Amino acid sequence: MALRQYDPTNPQDEILLLQWWSLLVETNELHTVFDARYERVSEFLLAFRQDVLLLETDERGIWGAFWFDRSPLAGAFFSLWLRKDHRQSKASLEAISLALGVGFHDLQFRAVLVVTSEPAIAALHQRYGFTRLGVVPGLYFGQPAIVSYMTDDMFDQIAGTPAQEATG
């Protein structure tokens, strides 16, 4: 696994994001992950200047993107996208765990929220260890959103790493 953080000052990383944006448009996935403002590539690139974006790549480009949208509180929204050939693979599960570990241990988030409109995805969140909070009408691009959370302690129990060992 070569999970690494996106560097907006690196032209090669920007090229990777442009390729990813093109793939999202080509496969009609852009609107399943992002709202309409990201149809403009400039908005897409700007979105990741403030958020923490972690990438997994191969010879075809980005196969996994994991990002934290920081909250003014002690947490963040966690989102991800996996290229079709990596969905539900062992490598993707490992990458998700690594990304969450970065969020909890390196970035020191106390809690992360995940949001989806799809009950099947919400079930995957729960199988991974997230706790469902409830449904918020209209939050997911006008659709009801299923919101779940995980705390750093919950993650450490799942990962088998006590917080003291992970941070010290």
Secondary structure, 3 states (H helix, E strand, C coil): CCCEECCCCCHHHHHHHHHHHHHHHHCCCHHHHCCHHHHCHHHHHHHHHHCEEEEEEECCEEEEEEEEEECCCCEEEEEEEECHHHCCCHHHHHHHHHHHHHHHHHCCCCEEEEEECCHHHHHHHHHHCCEEEEEEEEEECCEEEEEEEEEHHHHHHHHCCCHHHHHC
